[in-house]
Amino acid sequence: MPILIKYINLISTIVNNNFDIIGWFFERLFRYRNKCRIFLFNSLILLGCRIKGVKIGKKAVFNGFPVIRRYENSDIFIGDCCRFNSAKNSLPVSLQRRCTFVTLRKKSEIIIGDNFGGSGITLLAAIKIKIGNNVMIGAYSMILDNDFHNSDPNKRQDRTDCLARPVVIEDNVFIGTNCTILKGITIGENSVIGANSVVINSMPKNSIAIGNPCKLVIIKNWNLPAT
């Protein structure tokens, strides 16, 4: 009976309010397609991650298959209630890149805290990338703790001789789309990094920063609830 009433109300809305049924239909199609993909494949993806040696907490959700390369004797940790979008067209921005997690050396680490959200992101660690709780990272952003190649042209072909320093993203940070976070950076808690930024210097907590190179714009006094 509640379902019948729901559809009667919907029909009434369509008739009386010039309802855009085509827009409504395709919006619902977009949403349910994502839900169906997660329902069908999330358990399989979680199993695949664990087979590859990834340690995953409770209630992690993968919308689409990520790319995972874990070097021998390295670690990838994912906390509770994290969500990763890797499927094409799984976002309104028409996502075209999968989430990628790569450790490049022995003892390197990727650590992701609880309640993380990321879409089409890339994390590549030669030493350590640590992300706190309640962090959100926009589509196509990259976090790199190394240079991949030495700046000295005489050493550039030797990829084992490149500078690397840990990256730390503290709690409650929001990083916009298409950002690049380079080696040795710490982004303080509650901070916001604007879209298309290239972060080459650490940012204090409660900061808003943007640009290439990324520069501090303002420090906010966020009125956050007590924990």
Backbone bond lengths (Angstrom), bond angles and torsions (degrees), N, CA, C in turn:
res aa  C-N    CA-C-N  psi(-1)  N-CA   C-N-CA  omega(-1)  CA-C   N-CA-C  phi
1 M - - - 1.458 - - 1.538 112.32 -
2 P 1.356 120.81 -45.57 1.472 119.78 177.52 1.526 112.41 -58.81
3 I 1.331 117.20 -36.93 1.472 120.34 179.35 1.518 110.12 -65.80
4 L 1.355 116.20 -41.79 1.464 120.50 178.58 1.528 111.15 -61.47
5 I 1.329 116.00 -44.25 1.464 120.39 178.64 1.527 110.56 -61.95
6 K 1.329 116.67 -39.79 1.457 121.11 179.68 1.528 110.93 -59.49
7 Y 1.327 116.63 -44.96 1.461 119.68 -177.68 1.528 111.77 -74.83
8 I 1.318 117.19 -31.10 1.466 119.61 173.92 1.522 110.67 -63.32
9 N 1.322 116.38 -42.98 1.465 121.04 177.44 1.525 111.36 -63.63
10 L 1.346 115.84 -38.75 1.456 119.85 178.32 1.528 111.26 -63.20
11 I 1.326 116.17 -45.64 1.466 120.40 179.05 1.518 110.44 -62.19
12 S 1.327 116.67 -40.75 1.460 120.97 178.25 1.527 111.25 -61.84
13 T 1.338 116.17 -40.11 1.469 120.62 178.36 1.519 110.87 -64.53
14 I 1.335 116.11 -41.23 1.465 121.04 179.94 1.524 110.39 -61.23
15 V 1.319 116.61 -44.96 1.458 121.73 -175.64 1.527 111.48 -70.48
16 N 1.323 116.71 -42.33 1.461 120.60 -170.26 1.523 114.79 -89.01
17 N 1.346 117.79 -20.66 1.461 119.47 -171.25 1.525 113.79 -123.48
18 N 1.312 116.79 20.37 1.467 120.08 179.41 1.527 110.47 51.40
19 F 1.295 115.90 50.35 1.465 123.91 -172.97 1.533 110.85 -65.30
20 D 1.328 116.75 135.44 1.472 122.76 179.49 1.525 108.72 -83.32
21 I 1.318 116.29 84.90 1.462 120.25 -173.72 1.524 111.71 -70.03
22 I 1.331 118.45 -30.29 1.462 120.31 179.85 1.535 110.03 -68.92
23 G 1.334 116.75 -46.42 1.459 119.70 176.68 1.517 111.80 -61.28
24 W 1.342 115.81 -42.94 1.464 121.12 178.46 1.518 110.56 -60.10
25 F 1.332 117.43 -43.43 1.468 121.51 -176.61 1.526 111.42 -63.88
26 F 1.330 117.52 -48.24 1.461 119.37 -175.06 1.527 111.91 -73.76
27 E 1.311 118.06 -28.11 1.462 120.09 173.46 1.524 110.47 -66.34
28 R 1.348 116.78 -44.03 1.465 120.20 177.23 1.523 110.77 -65.85
29 L 1.328 117.25 -35.93 1.465 120.81 177.85 1.521 110.82 -61.58
30 F 1.335 116.40 -42.34 1.469 121.07 178.00 1.528 110.43 -60.61
31 R 1.330 116.80 -46.17 1.461 120.49 -177.69 1.526 111.79 -65.77
32 Y 1.332 116.46 -46.79 1.466 119.55 -175.30 1.522 111.88 -71.95
33 R 1.323 116.69 -28.30 1.466 118.85 175.51 1.522 110.36 -63.12
34 N 1.344 117.93 -42.34 1.456 121.09 176.10 1.526 111.67 -63.09
35 K 1.338 115.72 -43.75 1.467 119.16 -179.42 1.526 111.15 -63.51
36 C 1.318 117.01 -40.71 1.465 120.56 179.92 1.524 111.09 -66.39
37 R 1.349 116.57 -40.12 1.460 120.25 179.36 1.524 110.61 -62.52
38 I 1.335 116.68 -43.58 1.462 120.46 178.71 1.529 110.39 -64.88
39 F 1.320 116.65 -43.67 1.469 120.47 -179.46 1.526 111.52 -60.39
40 L 1.327 116.70 -39.91 1.462 120.89 -175.06 1.524 113.10 -79.29
41 F 1.345 117.68 -35.43 1.462 119.54 -167.19 1.524 115.38 -117.49
42 N 1.333 119.70 -12.71 1.464 119.64 -173.50 1.528 112.36 -60.53
43 S 1.313 117.17 -44.39 1.475 120.07 179.88 1.521 111.25 -61.88
44 L 1.339 116.09 -39.43 1.467 120.34 178.71 1.527 110.89 -65.48
45 I 1.320 117.11 -41.11 1.465 121.11 179.48 1.525 110.34 -65.71
46 L 1.338 116.96 -43.52 1.469 120.14 178.15 1.522 110.89 -59.92
47 L 1.337 116.35 -42.08 1.461 120.03 177.88 1.527 110.74 -62.14
48 G 1.332 116.62 -43.95 1.453 120.11 179.12 1.518 112.40 -61.98
49 C 1.341 116.47 -39.79 1.464 120.47 177.73 1.519 110.91 -62.07
50 R 1.313 116.39 -44.09 1.465 119.83 -178.49 1.524 111.00 -68.55
51 I 1.324 117.74 -35.68 1.460 120.49 175.83 1.527 110.72 -61.08
52 K 1.341 116.49 -35.18 1.460 121.21 178.91 1.528 112.48 -80.48
53 G 1.333 117.19 1.22 1.461 120.47 175.69 1.504 114.96 91.03
54 V 1.327 118.02 13.08 1.462 121.47 177.01 1.519 109.37 -80.69
55 K 1.325 117.34 132.29 1.459 121.94 178.61 1.529 108.24 -94.70
56 I 1.337 116.68 118.76 1.459 122.20 -172.20 1.524 109.95 -123.06
57 G 1.340 115.86 136.09 1.452 121.28 178.02 1.516 112.23 -79.76
58 K 1.323 115.44 -161.96 1.460 121.53 -175.53 1.530 111.29 -82.34
59 K 1.327 115.57 148.77 1.467 124.54 169.35 1.533 113.13 60.11
60 A 1.320 117.00 33.64 1.469 119.67 173.42 1.527 108.85 -76.25
61 V 1.335 115.95 141.15 1.464 121.34 -178.11 1.523 108.82 -125.52
62 F 1.334 115.75 126.99 1.459 122.45 176.07 1.513 108.67 -116.79
63 N 1.318 115.88 115.93 1.462 121.85 174.89 1.524 106.92 -97.48
64 G 1.308 116.42 91.45 1.453 121.88 -173.62 1.520 111.59 100.11
65 F 1.322 116.27 161.01 1.458 122.55 -174.06 1.526 110.77 -85.83
66 P 1.337 118.58 123.58 1.470 121.36 177.04 1.526 110.72 -80.74
67 V 1.333 115.44 169.88 1.464 122.35 171.72 1.522 107.75 -103.30
68 I 1.330 116.96 123.06 1.464 120.84 -177.98 1.528 108.72 -130.07
69 R 1.340 115.78 123.34 1.459 122.19 173.04 1.523 107.86 -128.72
70 R 1.317 115.81 107.84 1.468 120.55 -178.49 1.515 109.12 -107.62
71 Y 1.337 115.25 116.34 1.457 120.78 178.27 1.526 109.16 -65.66
72 E 1.317 116.45 153.22 1.463 120.33 -179.87 1.529 110.91 -58.22
73 N 1.326 115.51 138.96 1.466 123.35 179.33 1.531 112.82 58.36
74 S 1.309 116.65 31.66 1.465 122.03 170.63 1.521 108.18 -117.66
75 D 1.335 116.79 171.72 1.460 120.34 -172.78 1.519 111.72 -133.08
76 I 1.331 115.52 140.89 1.459 123.10 169.89 1.518 107.44 -126.74
77 F 1.348 116.67 118.97 1.464 122.70 -179.55 1.527 108.98 -115.51
78 I 1.318 116.77 133.71 1.465 122.95 176.13 1.521 107.76 -125.97
79 G 1.336 117.70 128.23 1.456 122.30 -175.02 1.522 113.74 -78.99
80 D 1.326 114.85 -166.57 1.467 121.79 -178.19 1.534 111.27 -79.06
81 C 1.334 114.50 149.56 1.478 122.00 170.26 1.523 112.87 57.23
82 C 1.325 116.98 37.86 1.462 121.18 177.27 1.530 109.91 -93.09
83 R 1.334 115.93 152.82 1.458 120.79 -178.85 1.530 109.52 -135.47
84 F 1.337 114.98 132.58 1.459 121.41 -178.02 1.521 109.55 -130.13
85 N 1.320 116.47 126.65 1.461 121.95 176.44 1.520 109.22 -102.20
86 S 1.336 115.53 120.86 1.461 121.07 177.74 1.520 112.84 -127.98
87 A 1.318 118.26 -12.17 1.455 121.62 -175.70 1.524 111.30 -75.80
88 K 1.310 116.24 143.04 1.465 120.62 175.61 1.519 109.96 -59.59
89 N 1.321 114.80 138.74 1.466 121.34 177.18 1.525 113.06 58.49
90 S 1.336 117.04 26.81 1.461 119.90 177.61 1.528 111.90 -83.75
91 L 1.336 116.73 -5.67 1.463 122.43 179.56 1.523 110.04 -128.96
92 P 1.322 117.15 158.30 1.468 119.23 175.27 1.522 113.54 -59.34
93 V 1.365 118.12 -21.88 1.465 120.76 179.53 1.525 111.81 -84.73
94 S 1.323 118.86 10.36 1.461 123.40 176.71 1.524 111.42 60.06
95 L 1.316 116.37 63.69 1.461 123.03 -176.39 1.527 111.19 -58.98
96 Q 1.325 116.07 131.51 1.458 121.54 -178.56 1.527 112.88 -126.08
97 R 1.334 118.02 10.22 1.464 120.81 -178.94 1.518 109.81 -133.99
98 R 1.312 115.85 140.22 1.464 120.71 178.85 1.527 111.15 -84.68
99 C 1.334 115.84 152.89 1.463 120.23 171.16 1.527 109.07 -63.13
100 T 1.333 115.63 136.81 1.460 120.76 -175.61 1.522 109.61 -130.54
101 F 1.333 115.62 128.41 1.466 121.99 178.89 1.524 107.76 -126.50
102 V 1.334 116.79 118.48 1.460 120.63 -175.69 1.522 109.68 -135.16
103 T 1.324 116.57 128.23 1.463 121.40 167.49 1.522 108.06 -105.24
104 L 1.327 116.25 137.66 1.464 121.11 -167.54 1.515 114.20 -107.24
105 R 1.331 117.62 -14.58 1.456 120.51 -177.26 1.527 110.33 -142.44
106 K 1.312 116.09 166.57 1.450 120.83 171.62 1.530 109.75 -62.36
107 K 1.323 115.38 142.72 1.466 124.62 178.29 1.529 113.59 69.42
108 S 1.320 118.37 3.83 1.467 119.02 175.10 1.528 109.31 -73.92
109 E 1.349 115.81 155.69 1.463 120.73 -173.58 1.516 111.63 -137.69
110 I 1.322 115.52 141.67 1.458 123.14 163.96 1.521 106.42 -121.20
111 I 1.336 116.76 118.81 1.463 121.85 -177.16 1.525 108.22 -122.50
112 I 1.310 117.31 120.91 1.465 123.23 -179.36 1.519 108.04 -118.62
113 G 1.329 117.07 126.76 1.457 121.77 -177.35 1.517 113.18 -77.85
114 D 1.326 115.85 -169.85 1.468 122.23 -177.29 1.532 111.14 -76.24
115 N 1.339 114.77 155.51 1.475 122.85 173.61 1.533 112.60 58.03
116 F 1.306 116.03 38.01 1.463 121.51 178.24 1.522 109.78 -84.84
117 G 1.324 116.80 147.53 1.454 121.63 173.35 1.514 110.48 -136.23
118 G 1.343 117.25 129.98 1.457 120.47 -179.57 1.512 110.91 -152.15
119 S 1.339 116.53 148.13 1.455 122.43 -177.79 1.523 109.91 -132.10
120 G 1.305 117.26 120.15 1.452 121.30 177.93 1.509 113.87 56.95
121 I 1.326 117.82 34.44 1.463 122.16 -176.17 1.526 110.67 -89.48
122 T 1.331 115.51 161.34 1.462 121.75 177.62 1.517 109.22 -129.14
123 L 1.330 116.60 123.91 1.463 122.93 176.04 1.520 107.60 -121.50
124 L 1.343 117.02 119.06 1.454 121.50 -179.90 1.518 109.33 -128.01
125 A 1.332 116.02 116.42 1.459 121.17 -171.80 1.525 111.36 -120.19
126 A 1.337 115.37 124.62 1.462 121.04 169.58 1.517 110.65 -96.60
127 I 1.347 116.67 -26.29 1.467 121.63 175.80 1.527 109.42 -121.42
128 K 1.351 116.37 -70.17 1.462 118.30 -176.01 1.519 111.27 -162.34
129 I 1.321 115.54 132.80 1.460 123.24 166.96 1.516 106.46 -121.26
130 K 1.331 116.60 120.38 1.458 121.20 -179.32 1.523 109.44 -120.84
131 I 1.330 116.21 124.15 1.464 122.98 -179.39 1.521 107.97 -118.14
132 G 1.335 116.76 131.14 1.452 121.74 -176.79 1.518 113.29 -78.59
133 N 1.327 115.59 -162.78 1.462 122.30 -178.74 1.533 111.23 -85.50
134 N 1.325 115.29 151.81 1.480 122.28 173.93 1.526 112.85 59.99
135 V 1.311 115.87 37.17 1.463 121.65 178.40 1.527 109.54 -97.42
136 M 1.341 116.61 140.59 1.456 122.56 176.10 1.527 108.55 -125.14
137 I 1.336 115.53 133.35 1.461 120.91 -179.28 1.521 108.85 -127.07
138 G 1.330 116.45 126.79 1.451 122.26 -175.88 1.521 113.44 -73.47
139 A 1.318 114.64 168.11 1.458 122.28 -174.78 1.525 112.00 -58.63
140 Y 1.339 115.03 139.18 1.466 125.31 173.14 1.518 114.08 72.22
141 S 1.318 119.22 8.17 1.462 120.32 177.38 1.524 110.65 -75.74
142 M 1.350 115.12 151.71 1.460 121.73 -177.71 1.521 110.24 -129.11
143 I 1.326 115.44 140.83 1.463 121.53 172.91 1.526 107.33 -123.40
144 L 1.334 116.49 120.53 1.459 122.85 -175.55 1.519 108.92 -127.37
145 D 1.322 118.05 127.71 1.465 119.71 178.95 1.524 112.03 -100.43
146 N 1.327 117.02 15.53 1.458 120.61 -177.99 1.528 110.18 -151.92
147 D 1.345 115.45 169.07 1.466 121.26 -177.06 1.526 113.72 -93.31
148 F 1.327 117.61 -8.62 1.467 123.39 -176.81 1.526 113.03 68.24
149 H 1.326 117.19 -42.76 1.464 120.62 178.18 1.521 109.12 -135.55
150 N 1.314 115.05 144.61 1.464 120.75 177.96 1.524 110.22 -68.28
151 S 1.332 117.08 141.90 1.463 120.48 178.64 1.534 111.80 -69.83
152 D 1.329 117.01 -22.38 1.463 121.46 177.12 1.527 108.90 -74.51
153 P 1.340 119.55 119.19 1.462 120.46 -177.03 1.519 113.69 -61.68
154 N 1.348 117.56 -22.87 1.464 120.45 178.78 1.525 112.06 -74.89
155 K 1.340 116.30 -17.82 1.464 120.21 -178.68 1.525 112.70 -114.46
156 R 1.319 116.94 2.01 1.462 120.84 -169.07 1.529 113.23 -65.30
157 Q 1.309 117.14 -28.90 1.459 119.40 -178.34 1.522 112.61 -76.14
158 D 1.322 117.45 -17.79 1.466 122.07 179.55 1.521 108.76 -90.60
159 R 1.319 117.03 97.47 1.462 121.09 -175.00 1.518 112.41 -73.41
160 T 1.339 118.27 -12.53 1.472 120.17 177.32 1.533 111.23 -79.74
161 D 1.326 116.48 -15.18 1.466 120.95 -177.76 1.526 110.03 -107.06
162 C 1.327 116.57 59.89 1.466 120.73 176.80 1.527 108.79 -124.46
163 L 1.303 114.89 147.73 1.452 121.21 -175.15 1.527 110.78 -71.27
164 A 1.327 116.64 136.71 1.458 121.50 178.10 1.524 109.67 -141.52
165 R 1.335 116.05 138.86 1.462 122.07 176.19 1.521 108.46 -142.29
166 P 1.334 118.15 145.86 1.472 120.69 -175.39 1.520 112.89 -62.69
167 V 1.323 115.43 152.18 1.460 123.72 175.23 1.521 108.47 -116.81
168 V 1.327 116.40 134.07 1.467 121.14 178.92 1.523 109.11 -126.33
169 I 1.330 116.42 124.23 1.460 123.14 173.10 1.528 106.22 -111.58
170 E 1.326 117.83 114.15 1.461 120.40 -173.71 1.531 111.47 -81.95
171 D 1.330 116.61 -179.90 1.467 122.60 -173.30 1.530 112.29 -60.54
172 N 1.341 114.80 148.51 1.477 123.27 170.05 1.523 113.98 64.11
173 V 1.307 117.63 25.34 1.466 121.29 178.35 1.524 109.71 -86.70
174 F 1.338 115.89 141.24 1.455 121.59 172.83 1.524 108.69 -118.38
175 I 1.335 116.33 123.19 1.463 122.43 178.57 1.520 107.79 -113.57
176 G 1.317 116.88 123.65 1.452 121.33 -176.33 1.518 113.08 -72.00
177 T 1.326 114.99 -179.74 1.457 120.92 -175.77 1.523 112.19 -67.89
178 N 1.334 115.42 145.55 1.463 123.41 170.24 1.529 113.02 62.15
179 C 1.333 116.37 36.17 1.466 120.80 175.87 1.529 110.54 -94.46
180 T 1.316 115.50 156.91 1.461 121.52 174.85 1.529 108.54 -127.00
181 I 1.326 115.57 123.06 1.471 122.25 178.64 1.521 107.13 -108.21
182 L 1.322 117.07 118.89 1.456 121.27 -173.85 1.525 111.93 -96.54
183 K 1.320 115.56 176.72 1.462 123.69 -170.29 1.526 112.08 -59.60
184 G 1.348 115.69 148.74 1.457 122.18 173.39 1.510 115.49 73.86
185 I 1.337 118.12 12.70 1.458 121.74 -174.45 1.528 110.62 -92.81
186 T 1.325 116.03 139.92 1.463 122.79 166.81 1.522 107.96 -120.63
187 I 1.317 116.28 125.77 1.464 121.72 175.03 1.519 107.00 -107.58
188 G 1.321 116.54 117.02 1.453 121.82 -174.47 1.513 113.33 -67.28
189 E 1.315 115.54 160.50 1.456 121.72 -175.67 1.529 111.68 -59.40
190 N 1.327 114.38 149.74 1.477 124.45 176.24 1.529 113.85 68.63
191 S 1.320 118.14 11.08 1.462 120.70 -175.00 1.529 111.52 -85.87
192 V 1.342 114.63 161.27 1.463 123.17 177.81 1.525 108.07 -126.63
193 I 1.333 115.85 128.66 1.460 121.91 174.79 1.525 107.83 -110.85
194 G 1.323 117.28 119.37 1.452 121.74 -175.22 1.522 113.10 -68.62
195 A 1.311 116.11 160.39 1.463 122.96 -177.18 1.526 111.72 -57.68
196 N 1.351 115.04 145.39 1.470 123.57 175.11 1.525 113.47 66.03
197 S 1.317 117.30 21.04 1.466 120.47 179.06 1.523 111.20 -83.53
198 V 1.334 115.72 148.88 1.463 122.73 170.79 1.519 106.86 -116.33
199 V 1.320 116.54 109.40 1.465 121.71 -171.70 1.524 108.68 -93.45
200 I 1.344 116.21 113.28 1.461 121.65 -179.41 1.528 111.89 -114.95
201 N 1.344 116.91 -6.77 1.465 121.85 177.14 1.524 109.17 -131.30
202 S 1.317 116.28 149.76 1.460 120.87 178.59 1.523 110.97 -65.84
203 M 1.342 115.52 151.51 1.455 121.63 -179.74 1.532 109.65 -118.56
204 P 1.345 117.69 139.54 1.470 119.82 179.27 1.516 111.06 -72.45
205 K 1.317 116.15 168.01 1.452 120.04 178.27 1.533 110.65 -65.62
206 N 1.324 115.29 154.22 1.473 123.37 177.56 1.527 113.63 64.91
207 S 1.319 117.55 22.45 1.458 119.99 -176.00 1.521 111.54 -97.20
208 I 1.333 115.37 155.65 1.453 123.24 168.20 1.519 106.25 -119.61
209 A 1.340 116.28 124.72 1.460 120.85 -174.79 1.519 109.64 -139.98
210 I 1.322 116.28 151.79 1.461 120.83 -178.75 1.518 109.23 -160.12
211 G 1.323 116.43 154.18 1.454 120.92 170.95 1.510 113.63 124.33
212 N 1.338 114.82 173.21 1.457 123.44 176.33 1.528 108.12 -132.64
213 P 1.349 117.49 99.04 1.464 127.46 0.54 1.529 111.99 -72.67
214 C 1.326 115.41 154.03 1.465 120.96 -175.90 1.530 110.59 -68.57
215 K 1.342 115.24 131.80 1.458 121.03 -179.27 1.524 110.53 -126.94
216 L 1.315 114.91 145.97 1.458 121.14 177.98 1.524 110.15 -66.12
217 V 1.329 116.29 129.89 1.454 121.74 178.43 1.520 110.84 -100.01
218 I 1.326 116.08 -47.61 1.466 120.34 -176.55 1.518 108.78 -159.59
219 I 1.317 116.08 152.93 1.467 121.61 170.43 1.520 107.37 -108.75
220 K 1.325 115.97 123.16 1.457 121.82 -174.77 1.529 110.58 -98.31
221 N 1.311 115.06 147.06 1.455 120.73 173.21 1.522 107.68 -97.51
222 W 1.331 116.61 79.69 1.454 121.25 -175.73 1.515 110.26 -64.13
223 N 1.305 116.27 133.90 1.468 122.01 177.47 1.529 108.29 -91.31
224 L 1.339 115.61 78.10 1.449 120.61 -174.99 1.523 110.97 -90.44
225 P 1.343 117.18 146.74 1.471 119.03 177.61 1.522 110.65 -67.38
226 A 1.309 115.34 149.18 1.457 120.40 178.76 1.518 110.16 -66.64
227 T 1.350 115.62 143.66 1.455 120.56 179.07 1.507 110.88 -106.70
